[in-house]
Amino acid sequence: MAKSIRLRESTYRALVRLKERMGARSFDEVVAKLAYKELGIPEDLFGADRGKVEPFSPEDRMEDRA
């Protein structure tokens, strides 16, 4: 569901510049990236457990469990 927000003209112009600089496809993408960065939320969780997870072993197979 889309929402509308009111912006000052100067804020809109700043978002336009950021959109061009970031190569973003939409204002939503710009605002989301800024919000996630400010909140410390990763944009992409792919590889988040790298170095924490061990490879599967034969003992991990379901048919081998009692």
PDBQT receptor file of N, H, CA, C and O in Angstrom, charges set to zero:
ATOM      1  N   MET A   1       0.840  -1.160   0.000  1.00  0.00    +0.000 N 
ATOM      2  CA  MET A   1       0.000   0.000   0.000  1.00  0.00    +0.000 C 
ATOM      3  C   MET A   1       0.896   1.238   0.000  1.00  0.00    +0.000 C 
ATOM      4  O   MET A   1       1.735   1.397   0.886  1.00  0.00    +0.000 OA
ATOM      5  N   ALA A   2       0.726   2.090  -0.963  1.00  0.00    +0.000 N 
ATOM      6  H   ALA A   2       0.044   1.961  -1.683  1.00  0.00    +0.000 HD
ATOM      7  CA  ALA A   2       1.526   3.309  -1.088  1.00  0.00    +0.000 C 
ATOM      8  C   ALA A   2       1.019   4.382  -0.132  1.00  0.00    +0.000 C 
ATOM      9  O   ALA A   2      -0.174   4.464   0.158  1.00  0.00    +0.000 OA
ATOM     10  N   LYS A   3       1.930   5.185   0.339  1.00  0.00    +0.000 N 
ATOM     11  H   LYS A   3       2.899   5.118   0.103  1.00  0.00    +0.000 HD
ATOM     12  CA  LYS A   3       1.608   6.306   1.224  1.00  0.00    +0.000 C 
ATOM     13  C   LYS A   3       2.174   7.575   0.621  1.00  0.00    +0.000 C 
ATOM     14  O   LYS A   3       3.135   7.527  -0.147  1.00  0.00    +0.000 OA
ATOM     15  N   SER A   4       1.592   8.697   0.959  1.00  0.00    +0.000 N 
ATOM     16  H   SER A   4       0.812   8.736   1.582  1.00  0.00    +0.000 HD
ATOM     17  CA  SER A   4       2.084  10.003   0.514  1.00  0.00    +0.000 C 
ATOM     18  C   SER A   4       2.627  10.755   1.708  1.00  0.00    +0.000 C 
ATOM     19  O   SER A   4       2.087  10.667   2.811  1.00  0.00    +0.000 OA
ATOM     20  N   ILE A   5       3.700  11.499   1.480  1.00  0.00    +0.000 N 
ATOM     21  H   ILE A   5       4.138  11.571   0.584  1.00  0.00    +0.000 HD
ATOM     22  CA  ILE A   5       4.244  12.353   2.536  1.00  0.00    +0.000 C 
ATOM     23  C   ILE A   5       4.485  13.742   1.955  1.00  0.00    +0.000 C 
ATOM     24  O   ILE A   5       4.755  13.893   0.763  1.00  0.00    +0.000 OA
ATOM     25  N   ARG A   6       4.384  14.739   2.807  1.00  0.00    +0.000 N 
ATOM     26  H   ARG A   6       4.165  14.615   3.775  1.00  0.00    +0.000 HD
ATOM     27  CA  ARG A   6       4.607  16.115   2.408  1.00  0.00    +0.000 C 
ATOM     28  C   ARG A   6       6.069  16.468   2.646  1.00  0.00    +0.000 C 
ATOM     29  O   ARG A   6       6.630  16.163   3.698  1.00  0.00    +0.000 OA
ATOM     30  N   LEU A   7       6.677  17.112   1.660  1.00  0.00    +0.000 N 
ATOM     31  H   LEU A   7       6.221  17.360   0.805  1.00  0.00    +0.000 HD
ATOM     32  CA  LEU A   7       8.068  17.531   1.767  1.00  0.00    +0.000 C 
ATOM     33  C   LEU A   7       8.204  19.003   1.386  1.00  0.00    +0.000 C 
ATOM     34  O   LEU A   7       7.452  19.530   0.566  1.00  0.00    +0.000 OA
ATOM     35  N   ARG A   8       9.180  19.637   2.005  1.00  0.00    +0.000 N 
ATOM     36  H   ARG A   8       9.791  19.209   2.671  1.00  0.00    +0.000 HD
ATOM     37  CA  ARG A   8       9.536  20.980   1.539  1.00  0.00    +0.000 C 
ATOM     38  C   ARG A   8      10.214  20.835   0.185  1.00  0.00    +0.000 C 
ATOM     39  O   ARG A   8      10.773  19.783  -0.124  1.00  0.00    +0.000 OA
ATOM     40  N   GLU A   9      10.165  21.875  -0.610  1.00  0.00    +0.000 N 
ATOM     41  H   GLU A   9       9.710  22.730  -0.359  1.00  0.00    +0.000 HD
ATOM     42  CA  GLU A   9      10.793  21.850  -1.936  1.00  0.00    +0.000 C 
ATOM     43  C   GLU A   9      12.284  21.539  -1.823  1.00  0.00    +0.000 C 
ATOM     44  O   GLU A   9      12.822  20.799  -2.647  1.00  0.00    +0.000 OA
ATOM     45  N   SER A  10      12.943  22.084  -0.835  1.00  0.00    +0.000 N 
ATOM     46  H   SER A  10      12.506  22.685  -0.167  1.00  0.00    +0.000 HD
ATOM     47  CA  SER A  10      14.386  21.847  -0.663  1.00  0.00    +0.000 C 
ATOM     48  C   SER A  10      14.665  20.379  -0.335  1.00  0.00    +0.000 C 
ATOM     49  O   SER A  10      15.663  19.823  -0.794  1.00  0.00    +0.000 OA
ATOM     50  N   THR A  11      13.806  19.756   0.442  1.00  0.00    +0.000 N 
ATOM     51  H   THR A  11      12.995  20.207   0.815  1.00  0.00    +0.000 HD
ATOM     52  CA  THR A  11      13.971  18.336   0.767  1.00  0.00    +0.000 C 
ATOM     53  C   THR A  11      13.753  17.482  -0.469  1.00  0.00    +0.000 C 
ATOM     54  O   THR A  11      14.486  16.521  -0.703  1.00  0.00    +0.000 OA
ATOM     55  N   TYR A  12      12.751  17.828  -1.258  1.00  0.00    +0.000 N 
ATOM     56  H   TYR A  12      12.155  18.609  -1.068  1.00  0.00    +0.000 HD
ATOM     57  CA  TYR A  12      12.483  17.107  -2.506  1.00  0.00    +0.000 C 
ATOM     58  C   TYR A  12      13.689  17.195  -3.441  1.00  0.00    +0.000 C 
ATOM     59  O   TYR A  12      14.097  16.187  -4.018  1.00  0.00    +0.000 OA
ATOM     60  N   ARG A  13      14.253  18.373  -3.594  1.00  0.00    +0.000 N 
ATOM     61  H   ARG A  13      13.921  19.192  -3.125  1.00  0.00    +0.000 HD
ATOM     62  CA  ARG A  13      15.417  18.552  -4.472  1.00  0.00    +0.000 C 
ATOM     63  C   ARG A  13      16.605  17.721  -3.970  1.00  0.00    +0.000 C 
ATOM     64  O   ARG A  13      17.346  17.146  -4.767  1.00  0.00    +0.000 OA
ATOM     65  N   ALA A  14      16.781  17.662  -2.646  1.00  0.00    +0.000 N 
ATOM     66  H   ALA A  14      16.179  18.130  -1.998  1.00  0.00    +0.000 HD
ATOM     67  CA  ALA A  14      17.854  16.856  -2.069  1.00  0.00    +0.000 C 
ATOM     68  C   ALA A  14      17.626  15.376  -2.381  1.00  0.00    +0.000 C 
ATOM     69  O   ALA A  14      18.573  14.660  -2.707  1.00  0.00    +0.000 OA
ATOM     70  N   LEU A  15      16.378  14.913  -2.282  1.00  0.00    +0.000 N 
ATOM     71  H   LEU A  15      15.608  15.495  -2.016  1.00  0.00    +0.000 HD
ATOM     72  CA  LEU A  15      16.068  13.517  -2.608  1.00  0.00    +0.000 C 
ATOM     73  C   LEU A  15      16.311  13.212  -4.083  1.00  0.00    +0.000 C 
ATOM     74  O   LEU A  15      16.773  12.124  -4.429  1.00  0.00    +0.000 OA
ATOM     75  N   VAL A  16      15.999  14.172  -4.947  1.00  0.00    +0.000 N 
ATOM     76  H   VAL A  16      15.624  15.055  -4.665  1.00  0.00    +0.000 HD
ATOM     77  CA  VAL A  16      16.255  13.990  -6.377  1.00  0.00    +0.000 C 
ATOM     78  C   VAL A  16      17.750  13.815  -6.610  1.00  0.00    +0.000 C 
ATOM     79  O   VAL A  16      18.160  12.937  -7.370  1.00  0.00    +0.000 OA
ATOM     80  N   ARG A  17      18.569  14.644  -5.961  1.00  0.00    +0.000 N 
ATOM     81  H   ARG A  17      18.236  15.357  -5.344  1.00  0.00    +0.000 HD
ATOM     82  CA  ARG A  17      20.022  14.535  -6.106  1.00  0.00    +0.000 C 
ATOM     83  C   ARG A  17      20.537  13.210  -5.560  1.00  0.00    +0.000 C 
ATOM     84  O   ARG A  17      21.387  12.569  -6.177  1.00  0.00    +0.000 OA
ATOM     85  N   LEU A  18      20.021  12.797  -4.397  1.00  0.00    +0.000 N 
ATOM     86  H   LEU A  18      19.330  13.318  -3.896  1.00  0.00    +0.000 HD
ATOM     87  CA  LEU A  18      20.427  11.514  -3.825  1.00  0.00    +0.000 C 
ATOM     88  C   LEU A  18      20.035  10.353  -4.733  1.00  0.00    +0.000 C 
ATOM     89  O   LEU A  18      20.802   9.407  -4.911  1.00  0.00    +0.000 OA
ATOM     90  N   LYS A  19      18.855  10.430  -5.294  1.00  0.00    +0.000 N 
ATOM     91  H   LYS A  19      18.231  11.198  -5.149  1.00  0.00    +0.000 HD
ATOM     92  CA  LYS A  19      18.376   9.371  -6.190  1.00  0.00    +0.000 C 
ATOM     93  C   LYS A  19      19.320   9.217  -7.372  1.00  0.00    +0.000 C 
ATOM     94  O   LYS A  19      19.656   8.097  -7.757  1.00  0.00    +0.000 OA
ATOM     95  N   GLU A  20      19.750  10.333  -7.950  1.00  0.00    +0.000 N 
ATOM     96  H   GLU A  20      19.477  11.242  -7.637  1.00  0.00    +0.000 HD
ATOM     97  CA  GLU A  20      20.682  10.286  -9.072  1.00  0.00    +0.000 C 
ATOM     98  C   GLU A  20      22.038   9.749  -8.624  1.00  0.00    +0.000 C 
ATOM     99  O   GLU A  20      22.628   8.906  -9.300  1.00  0.00    +0.000 OA
ATOM    100  N   ARG A  21      22.533  10.234  -7.488  1.00  0.00    +0.000 N 
ATOM    101  H   ARG A  21      22.054  10.919  -6.938  1.00  0.00    +0.000 HD
ATOM    102  CA  ARG A  21      23.839   9.823  -6.982  1.00  0.00    +0.000 C 
ATOM    103  C   ARG A  21      23.876   8.338  -6.640  1.00  0.00    +0.000 C 
ATOM    104  O   ARG A  21      24.869   7.659  -6.902  1.00  0.00    +0.000 OA
ATOM    105  N   MET A  22      22.784   7.831  -6.049  1.00  0.00    +0.000 N 
ATOM    106  H   MET A  22      21.978   8.382  -5.836  1.00  0.00    +0.000 HD
ATOM    107  CA  MET A  22      22.719   6.426  -5.648  1.00  0.00    +0.000 C 
ATOM    108  C   MET A  22      22.394   5.501  -6.810  1.00  0.00    +0.000 C 
ATOM    109  O   MET A  22      22.575   4.287  -6.711  1.00  0.00    +0.000 OA
ATOM    110  N   GLY A  23      21.918   6.068  -7.902  1.00  0.00    +0.000 N 
ATOM    111  H   GLY A  23      21.771   7.054  -7.981  1.00  0.00    +0.000 HD
ATOM    112  CA  GLY A  23      21.479   5.233  -9.016  1.00  0.00    +0.000 C 
ATOM    113  C   GLY A  23      20.202   4.486  -8.688  1.00  0.00    +0.000 C 
ATOM    114  O   GLY A  23      19.932   3.418  -9.237  1.00  0.00    +0.000 OA
ATOM    115  N   ALA A  24      19.413   5.064  -7.780  1.00  0.00    +0.000 N 
ATOM    116  H   ALA A  24      19.632   5.932  -7.334  1.00  0.00    +0.000 HD
ATOM    117  CA  ALA A  24      18.171   4.426  -7.340  1.00  0.00    +0.000 C 
ATOM    118  C   ALA A  24      17.099   4.542  -8.427  1.00  0.00    +0.000 C 
ATOM    119  O   ALA A  24      17.091   5.483  -9.220  1.00  0.00    +0.000 OA
ATOM    120  N   ARG A  25      16.200   3.561  -8.440  1.00  0.00    +0.000 N 
ATOM    121  H   ARG A  25      16.207   2.796  -7.796  1.00  0.00    +0.000 HD
ATOM    122  CA  ARG A  25      15.112   3.559  -9.415  1.00  0.00    +0.000 C 
ATOM    123  C   ARG A  25      13.912   4.349  -8.939  1.00  0.00    +0.000 C 
ATOM    124  O   ARG A  25      13.076   4.755  -9.746  1.00  0.00    +0.000 OA
ATOM    125  N   SER A  26      13.817   4.574  -7.617  1.00  0.00    +0.000 N 
ATOM    126  H   SER A  26      14.496   4.244  -6.962  1.00  0.00    +0.000 HD
ATOM    127  CA  SER A  26      12.641   5.266  -7.082  1.00  0.00    +0.000 C 
ATOM    128  C   SER A  26      13.000   6.018  -5.810  1.00  0.00    +0.000 C 
ATOM    129  O   SER A  26      14.045   5.784  -5.203  1.00  0.00    +0.000 OA
ATOM    130  N   PHE A  27      12.113   6.925  -5.419  1.00  0.00    +0.000 N 
ATOM    131  H   PHE A  27      11.263   7.115  -5.911  1.00  0.00    +0.000 HD
ATOM    132  CA  PHE A  27      12.302   7.638  -4.156  1.00  0.00    +0.000 C 
ATOM    133  C   PHE A  27      12.146   6.675  -2.982  1.00  0.00    +0.000 C 
ATOM    134  O   PHE A  27      12.788   6.844  -1.946  1.00  0.00    +0.000 OA
ATOM    135  N   ASP A  28      11.296   5.671  -3.146  1.00  0.00    +0.000 N 
ATOM    136  H   ASP A  28      10.774   5.534  -3.988  1.00  0.00    +0.000 HD
ATOM    137  CA  ASP A  28      11.127   4.663  -2.106  1.00  0.00    +0.000 C 
ATOM    138  C   ASP A  28      12.453   3.977  -1.808  1.00  0.00    +0.000 C 
ATOM    139  O   ASP A  28      12.786   3.744  -0.646  1.00  0.00    +0.000 OA
ATOM    140  N   GLU A  29      13.205   3.655  -2.843  1.00  0.00    +0.000 N 
ATOM    141  H   GLU A  29      12.935   3.844  -3.787  1.00  0.00    +0.000 HD
ATOM    142  CA  GLU A  29      14.503   3.005  -2.667  1.00  0.00    +0.000 C 
ATOM    143  C   GLU A  29      15.466   3.927  -1.912  1.00  0.00    +0.000 C 
ATOM    144  O   GLU A  29      16.203   3.470  -1.039  1.00  0.00    +0.000 OA
ATOM    145  N   VAL A  30      15.462   5.214  -2.241  1.00  0.00    +0.000 N 
ATOM    146  H   VAL A  30      14.863   5.586  -2.950  1.00  0.00    +0.000 HD
ATOM    147  CA  VAL A  30      16.331   6.181  -1.566  1.00  0.00    +0.000 C 
ATOM    148  C   VAL A  30      15.978   6.274  -0.085  1.00  0.00    +0.000 C 
ATOM    149  O   VAL A  30      16.853   6.175   0.775  1.00  0.00    +0.000 OA
ATOM    150  N   VAL A  31      14.703   6.464   0.206  1.00  0.00    +0.000 N 
ATOM    151  H   VAL A  31      13.992   6.545  -0.493  1.00  0.00    +0.000 HD
ATOM    152  CA  VAL A  31      14.261   6.621   1.590  1.00  0.00    +0.000 C 
ATOM    153  C   VAL A  31      14.512   5.334   2.379  1.00  0.00    +0.000 C 
ATOM    154  O   VAL A  31      14.930   5.390   3.536  1.00  0.00    +0.000 OA
ATOM    155  N   ALA A  32      14.263   4.186   1.767  1.00  0.00    +0.000 N 
ATOM    156  H   ALA A  32      13.924   4.140   0.828  1.00  0.00    +0.000 HD
ATOM    157  CA  ALA A  32      14.490   2.912   2.453  1.00  0.00    +0.000 C 
ATOM    158  C   ALA A  32      15.968   2.740   2.807  1.00  0.00    +0.000 C 
ATOM    159  O   ALA A  32      16.295   2.354   3.929  1.00  0.00    +0.000 OA
ATOM    160  N   LYS A  33      16.863   3.025   1.856  1.00  0.00    +0.000 N 
ATOM    161  H   LYS A  33      16.597   3.338   0.944  1.00  0.00    +0.000 HD
ATOM    162  CA  LYS A  33      18.292   2.892   2.128  1.00  0.00    +0.000 C 
ATOM    163  C   LYS A  33      18.722   3.816   3.257  1.00  0.00    +0.000 C 
ATOM    164  O   LYS A  33      19.486   3.411   4.133  1.00  0.00    +0.000 OA
ATOM    165  N   LEU A  34      18.243   5.047   3.246  1.00  0.00    +0.000 N 
ATOM    166  H   LEU A  34      17.622   5.376   2.534  1.00  0.00    +0.000 HD
ATOM    167  CA  LEU A  34      18.586   5.997   4.305  1.00  0.00    +0.000 C 
ATOM    168  C   LEU A  34      18.037   5.531   5.656  1.00  0.00    +0.000 C 
ATOM    169  O   LEU A  34      18.733   5.601   6.669  1.00  0.00    +0.000 OA
ATOM    170  N   ALA A  35      16.801   5.059   5.669  1.00  0.00    +0.000 N 
ATOM    171  H   ALA A  35      16.235   5.002   4.846  1.00  0.00    +0.000 HD
ATOM    172  CA  ALA A  35      16.174   4.615   6.915  1.00  0.00    +0.000 C 
ATOM    173  C   ALA A  35      16.882   3.391   7.475  1.00  0.00    +0.000 C 
ATOM    174  O   ALA A  35      17.180   3.337   8.668  1.00  0.00    +0.000 OA
ATOM    175  N   TYR A  36      17.154   2.406   6.621  1.00  0.00    +0.000 N 
ATOM    176  H   TYR A  36      16.912   2.450   5.652  1.00  0.00    +0.000 HD
ATOM    177  CA  TYR A  36      17.827   1.197   7.082  1.00  0.00    +0.000 C 
ATOM    178  C   TYR A  36      19.216   1.510   7.621  1.00  0.00    +0.000 C 
ATOM    179  O   TYR A  36      19.634   0.964   8.642  1.00  0.00    +0.000 OA
ATOM    180  N   LYS A  37      19.927   2.397   6.925  1.00  0.00    +0.000 N 
ATOM    181  H   LYS A  37      19.586   2.841   6.096  1.00  0.00    +0.000 HD
ATOM    182  CA  LYS A  37      21.258   2.781   7.386  1.00  0.00    +0.000 C 
ATOM    183  C   LYS A  37      21.184   3.459   8.752  1.00  0.00    +0.000 C 
ATOM    184  O   LYS A  37      21.973   3.144   9.644  1.00  0.00    +0.000 OA
ATOM    185  N   GLU A  38      20.258   4.371   8.918  1.00  0.00    +0.000 N 
ATOM    186  H   GLU A  38      19.618   4.627   8.194  1.00  0.00    +0.000 HD
ATOM    187  CA  GLU A  38      20.104   5.106  10.182  1.00  0.00    +0.000 C 
ATOM    188  C   GLU A  38      19.707   4.178  11.326  1.00  0.00    +0.000 C 
ATOM    189  O   GLU A  38      20.166   4.347  12.455  1.00  0.00    +0.000 OA
ATOM    190  N   LEU A  39      18.855   3.200  11.033  1.00  0.00    +0.000 N 
ATOM    191  H   LEU A  39      18.483   3.063  10.115  1.00  0.00    +0.000 HD
ATOM    192  CA  LEU A  39      18.383   2.272  12.057  1.00  0.00    +0.000 C 
ATOM    193  C   LEU A  39      19.330   1.093  12.284  1.00  0.00    +0.000 C 
ATOM    194  O   LEU A  39      19.126   0.302  13.205  1.00  0.00    +0.000 OA
ATOM    195  N   GLY A  40      20.361   0.974  11.451  1.00  0.00    +0.000 N 
ATOM    196  H   GLY A  40      20.527   1.616  10.702  1.00  0.00    +0.000 HD
ATOM    197  CA  GLY A  40      21.307  -0.119  11.593  1.00  0.00    +0.000 C 
ATOM    198  C   GLY A  40      20.759  -1.449  11.133  1.00  0.00    +0.000 C 
ATOM    199  O   GLY A  40      21.201  -2.499  11.598  1.00  0.00    +0.000 OA
ATOM    200  N   ILE A  41      19.799  -1.417  10.220  1.00  0.00    +0.000 N 
ATOM    201  H   ILE A  41      19.440  -0.564   9.842  1.00  0.00    +0.000 HD
ATOM    202  CA  ILE A  41      19.185  -2.634   9.693  1.00  0.00    +0.000 C 
ATOM    203  C   ILE A  41      19.865  -2.979   8.370  1.00  0.00    +0.000 C 
ATOM    204  O   ILE A  41      19.895  -2.146   7.464  1.00  0.00    +0.000 OA
ATOM    205  N   PRO A  42      20.412  -4.191   8.241  1.00  0.00    +0.000 N 
ATOM    206  CA  PRO A  42      21.045  -4.564   6.975  1.00  0.00    +0.000 C 
ATOM    207  C   PRO A  42      20.016  -4.599   5.851  1.00  0.00    +0.000 C 
ATOM    208  O   PRO A  42      18.897  -5.076   6.038  1.00  0.00    +0.000 OA
ATOM    209  N   GLU A  43      20.400  -4.092   4.683  1.00  0.00    +0.000 N 
ATOM    210  H   GLU A  43      21.309  -3.704   4.531  1.00  0.00    +0.000 HD
ATOM    211  CA  GLU A  43      19.505  -4.121   3.525  1.00  0.00    +0.000 C 
ATOM    212  C   GLU A  43      19.364  -5.531   2.982  1.00  0.00    +0.000 C 
ATOM    213  O   GLU A  43      18.309  -5.915   2.478  1.00  0.00    +0.000 OA
ATOM    214  N   ASP A  44      20.445  -6.300   3.092  1.00  0.00    +0.000 N 
ATOM    215  H   ASP A  44      21.302  -5.989   3.501  1.00  0.00    +0.000 HD
ATOM    216  CA  ASP A  44      20.457  -7.641   2.537  1.00  0.00    +0.000 C 
ATOM    217  C   ASP A  44      21.059  -8.578   3.576  1.00  0.00    +0.000 C 
ATOM    218  O   ASP A  44      22.151  -8.324   4.083  1.00  0.00    +0.000 OA
ATOM    219  N   LEU A  45      20.370  -9.632   3.887  1.00  0.00    +0.000 N 
ATOM    220  H   LEU A  45      19.483  -9.839   3.475  1.00  0.00    +0.000 HD
ATOM    221  CA  LEU A  45      20.852 -10.570   4.887  1.00  0.00    +0.000 C 
ATOM    222  C   LEU A  45      21.603 -11.743   4.267  1.00  0.00    +0.000 C 
ATOM    223  O   LEU A  45      22.009 -12.657   4.984  1.00  0.00    +0.000 OA
ATOM    224  N   PHE A  46      21.797 -11.736   2.948  1.00  0.00    +0.000 N 
ATOM    225  H   PHE A  46      21.468 -10.993   2.365  1.00  0.00    +0.000 HD
ATOM    226  CA  PHE A  46      22.529 -12.811   2.295  1.00  0.00    +0.000 C 
ATOM    227  C   PHE A  46      23.952 -12.832   2.842  1.00  0.00    +0.000 C 
ATOM    228  O   PHE A  46      24.653 -11.821   2.797  1.00  0.00    +0.000 OA
ATOM    229  N   GLY A  47      24.372 -13.969   3.352  1.00  0.00    +0.000 N 
ATOM    230  H   GLY A  47      23.802 -14.790   3.389  1.00  0.00    +0.000 HD
ATOM    231  CA  GLY A  47      25.714 -14.101   3.900  1.00  0.00    +0.000 C 
ATOM    232  C   GLY A  47      25.856 -13.582   5.317  1.00  0.00    +0.000 C 
ATOM    233  O   GLY A  47      26.974 -13.444   5.813  1.00  0.00    +0.000 OA
ATOM    234  N   ALA A  48      24.741 -13.288   5.981  1.00  0.00    +0.000 N 
ATOM    235  H   ALA A  48      23.832 -13.400   5.578  1.00  0.00    +0.000 HD
ATOM    236  CA  ALA A  48      24.802 -12.725   7.332  1.00  0.00    +0.000 C 
ATOM    237  C   ALA A  48      25.454 -13.675   8.327  1.00  0.00    +0.000 C 
ATOM    238  O   ALA A  48      26.056 -13.224   9.301  1.00  0.00    +0.000 OA
ATOM    239  N   ASP A  49      25.346 -14.978   8.099  1.00  0.00    +0.000 N 
ATOM    240  H   ASP A  49      24.857 -15.344   7.307  1.00  0.00    +0.000 HD
ATOM    241  CA  ASP A  49      25.918 -15.963   9.020  1.00  0.00    +0.000 C 
ATOM    242  C   ASP A  49      27.258 -16.517   8.535  1.00  0.00    +0.000 C 
ATOM    243  O   ASP A  49      27.749 -17.522   9.050  1.00  0.00    +0.000 OA
ATOM    244  N   ARG A  50      27.838 -15.852   7.543  1.00  0.00    +0.000 N 
ATOM    245  H   ARG A  50      27.439 -15.036   7.125  1.00  0.00    +0.000 HD
ATOM    246  CA  ARG A  50      29.120 -16.322   7.020  1.00  0.00    +0.000 C 
ATOM    247  C   ARG A  50      30.138 -16.403   8.151  1.00  0.00    +0.000 C 
ATOM    248  O   ARG A  50      30.300 -15.455   8.919  1.00  0.00    +0.000 OA
ATOM    249  N   GLY A  51      30.808 -17.516   8.247  1.00  0.00    +0.000 N 
ATOM    250  H   GLY A  51      30.676 -18.287   7.623  1.00  0.00    +0.000 HD
ATOM    251  CA  GLY A  51      31.796 -17.718   9.297  1.00  0.00    +0.000 C 
ATOM    252  C   GLY A  51      31.203 -18.227  10.603  1.00  0.00    +0.000 C 
ATOM    253  O   GLY A  51      31.952 -18.574  11.516  1.00  0.00    +0.000 OA
ATOM    254  N   LYS A  52      29.878 -18.282  10.717  1.00  0.00    +0.000 N 
ATOM    255  H   LYS A  52      29.269 -18.000   9.975  1.00  0.00    +0.000 HD
ATOM    256  CA  LYS A  52      29.216 -18.747  11.932  1.00  0.00    +0.000 C 
ATOM    257  C   LYS A  52      28.593 -20.131  11.759  1.00  0.00    +0.000 C 
ATOM    258  O   LYS A  52      28.317 -20.820  12.741  1.00  0.00    +0.000 OA
ATOM    259  N   VAL A  53      28.377 -20.529  10.523  1.00  0.00    +0.000 N 
ATOM    260  H   VAL A  53      28.601 -19.969   9.725  1.00  0.00    +0.000 HD
ATOM    261  CA  VAL A  53      27.679 -21.777  10.230  1.00  0.00    +0.000 C 
ATOM    262  C   VAL A  53      28.680 -22.784   9.679  1.00  0.00    +0.000 C 
ATOM    263  O   VAL A  53      29.497 -22.455   8.819  1.00  0.00    +0.000 OA
ATOM    264  N   GLU A  54      28.609 -24.010  10.182  1.00  0.00    +0.000 N 
ATOM    265  H   GLU A  54      27.945 -24.277  10.881  1.00  0.00    +0.000 HD
ATOM    266  CA  GLU A  54      29.494 -25.072   9.707  1.00  0.00    +0.000 C 
ATOM    267  C   GLU A  54      28.816 -25.827   8.574  1.00  0.00    +0.000 C 
ATOM    268  O   GLU A  54      27.588 -25.878   8.512  1.00  0.00    +0.000 OA
ATOM    269  N   PRO A  55      29.601 -26.415   7.677  1.00  0.00    +0.000 N 
ATOM    270  CA  PRO A  55      29.014 -27.214   6.592  1.00  0.00    +0.000 C 
ATOM    271  C   PRO A  55      28.225 -28.397   7.153  1.00  0.00    +0.000 C 
ATOM    272  O   PRO A  55      28.497 -28.870   8.256  1.00  0.00    +0.000 OA
ATOM    273  N   PHE A  56      27.253 -28.864   6.386  1.00  0.00    +0.000 N 
ATOM    274  H   PHE A  56      27.032 -28.480   5.489  1.00  0.00    +0.000 HD
ATOM    275  CA  PHE A  56      26.489 -30.033   6.780  1.00  0.00    +0.000 C 
ATOM    276  C   PHE A  56      27.387 -31.266   6.790  1.00  0.00    +0.000 C 
ATOM    277  O   PHE A  56      28.317 -31.379   5.991  1.00  0.00    +0.000 OA
ATOM    278  N   SER A  57      27.099 -32.170   7.691  1.00  0.00    +0.000 N 
ATOM    279  H   SER A  57      26.344 -32.077   8.340  1.00  0.00    +0.000 HD
ATOM    280  CA  SER A  57      27.847 -33.424   7.770  1.00  0.00    +0.000 C 
ATOM    281  C   SER A  57      26.877 -34.572   7.515  1.00  0.00    +0.000 C 
ATOM    282  O   SER A  57      25.663 -34.368   7.529  1.00  0.00    +0.000 OA
ATOM    283  N   PRO A  58      27.396 -35.776   7.282  1.00  0.00    +0.000 N 
ATOM    284  CA  PRO A  58      26.504 -36.926   7.068  1.00  0.00    +0.000 C 
ATOM    285  C   PRO A  58      25.560 -37.151   8.258  1.00  0.00    +0.000 C 
ATOM    286  O   PRO A  58      24.451 -37.653   8.078  1.00  0.00    +0.000 OA
ATOM    287  N   GLU A  59      25.989 -36.786   9.458  1.00  0.00    +0.000 N 
ATOM    288  H   GLU A  59      26.890 -36.378   9.604  1.00  0.00    +0.000 HD
ATOM    289  CA  GLU A  59      25.151 -36.962  10.644  1.00  0.00    +0.000 C 
ATOM    290  C   GLU A  59      23.933 -36.031  10.645  1.00  0.00    +0.000 C 
ATOM    291  O   GLU A  59      22.978 -36.262  11.388  1.00  0.00    +0.000 OA
ATOM    292  N   ASP A  60      23.963 -34.990   9.824  1.00  0.00    +0.000 N 
ATOM    293  H   ASP A  60      24.739 -34.802   9.221  1.00  0.00    +0.000 HD
ATOM    294  CA  ASP A  60      22.856 -34.037   9.761  1.00  0.00    +0.000 C 
ATOM    295  C   ASP A  60      21.674 -34.547   8.933  1.00  0.00    +0.000 C 
ATOM    296  O   ASP A  60      20.608 -33.932   8.937  1.00  0.00    +0.000 OA
ATOM    297  N   ARG A  61      21.849 -35.644   8.238  1.00  0.00    +0.000 N 
ATOM    298  H   ARG A  61      22.714 -36.144   8.236  1.00  0.00    +0.000 HD
ATOM    299  CA  ARG A  61      20.783 -36.169   7.383  1.00  0.00    +0.000 C 
ATOM    300  C   ARG A  61      19.633 -36.689   8.238  1.00  0.00    +0.000 C 
ATOM    301  O   ARG A  61      19.864 -37.345   9.254  1.00  0.00    +0.000 OA
ATOM    302  N   MET A  62      18.408 -36.406   7.840  1.00  0.00    +0.000 N 
ATOM    303  H   MET A  62      18.220 -35.873   7.015  1.00  0.00    +0.000 HD
ATOM    304  CA  MET A  62      17.226 -36.782   8.628  1.00  0.00    +0.000 C 
ATOM    305  C   MET A  62      17.065 -38.289   8.761  1.00  0.00    +0.000 C 
ATOM    306  O   MET A  62      16.672 -38.771   9.824  1.00  0.00    +0.000 OA
ATOM    307  N   GLU A  63      17.360 -39.046   7.705  1.00  0.00    +0.000 N 
ATOM    308  H   GLU A  63      17.679 -38.655   6.842  1.00  0.00    +0.000 HD
ATOM    309  CA  GLU A  63      17.139 -40.494   7.787  1.00  0.00    +0.000 C 
ATOM    310  C   GLU A  63      18.127 -41.173   8.733  1.00  0.00    +0.000 C 
ATOM    311  O   GLU A  63      17.919 -42.324   9.118  1.00  0.00    +0.000 OA
ATOM    312  N   ASP A  64      19.186 -40.484   9.107  1.00  0.00    +0.000 N 
ATOM    313  H   ASP A  64      19.355 -39.549   8.794  1.00  0.00    +0.000 HD
ATOM    314  CA  ASP A  64      20.153 -41.056  10.045  1.00  0.00    +0.000 C 
ATOM    315  C   ASP A  64      19.795 -40.798  11.501  1.00  0.00    +0.000 C 
ATOM    316  O   ASP A  64      20.471 -41.293  12.403  1.00  0.00    +0.000 OA
ATOM    317  N   ARG A  65      18.746 -40.033  11.736  1.00  0.00    +0.000 N 
ATOM    318  H   ARG A  65      18.197 -39.631  11.003  1.00  0.00    +0.000 HD
ATOM    319  CA  ARG A  65      18.361 -39.705  13.112  1.00  0.00    +0.000 C 
ATOM    320  C   ARG A  65      17.377 -40.735  13.637  1.00  0.00    +0.000 C 
ATOM    321  O   ARG A  65      16.558 -41.271  12.890  1.00  0.00    +0.000 OA
ATOM    322  N   ALA A  66      17.468 -40.996  14.904  1.00  0.00    +0.000 N 
ATOM    323  H   ALA A  66      18.133 -40.561  15.510  1.00  0.00    +0.000 HD
ATOM    324  CA  ALA A  66      16.577 -41.997  15.517  1.00  0.00    +0.000 C 
ATOM    325  C   ALA A  66      15.327 -41.351  16.066  1.00  0.00    +0.000 C 
ATOM    326  O   ALA A  66      14.467 -42.039  16.616  1.00  0.00    +0.000 OA
TER     327      ALA A  66
